Amino acid sequence: MKTLIKLKIGRNTYDITEEDQVMDNGSTVQLLTQSKEQSSWGRKPIPRLPKKAIKEISLFRRVEQEHGYGERVSIFSLKNKDES
């Protein structure tokens, strides 16, 4: 899968593709499908996007995904704005 953008989150750099899912709950934006952090109790923490990364992903089109987290939560993937 082709990398759309590279995001620096904390000490790690993530290659974001159209397959990755991002969650926006109104107060935090998180990358759901990747984690390079150390696991804690068998679970890897979900990376939170800093303001700079949120600004960078706003240049892409959001493709909303179905989910069961409620109305106020948005789960989406990214596509180039010029692609349909």
C-alpha positions, -999 to 999 in steps of 0.1 A, spaced: 0 0 0 13 34 -9 22 58 19 1 90 18 20 109 45 46 103 72 35 115 107 58 122 136 40 112 168 62 113 199 95 97 192 81 75 163 74 82 127 43 64 112 37 58 75 0 65 70 -18 47 41 -54 45 30 -58 14 51 -51 31 84 -80 42 106 -80 74 127 -105 82 155 -117 117 164 -138 119 195 -140 157 197 -111 161 222 -85 136 210 -74 123 176 -58 89 176 -42 65 152 -60 32 157 -42 8 134 -6 13 143 15 15 175 52 15 179 51 21 216 61 -5 242 32 -27 252 18 -25 287 0 -55 302 -2 -71 267 -18 -41 251 -1 -14 229 -11 22 236 -29 40 209 -9 70 196 -25 104 200 -19 129 172 -3 162 181 -18 194 167 8 195 139 -2 160 127 -39 169 128 -31 199 106 -12 177 82 -40 151 78 -66 179 72 -50 182 37 -66 148 29 -102 137 24 -118 118 52 -136 86 44 -160 78 72 -161 42 85 -190 25 102 -185 19 140 -204 13 172 -188 40 193 -217 65 192 -226 96 173 -199 119 186 -170 97 175 -157 97 140 -136 68 126 -121 75 92 -94 67 68 -76 91 45 -75 95 7 -59 121 -15 -84 150 -22 -80 145 -60 -90 108 -58 -127 97 -58 
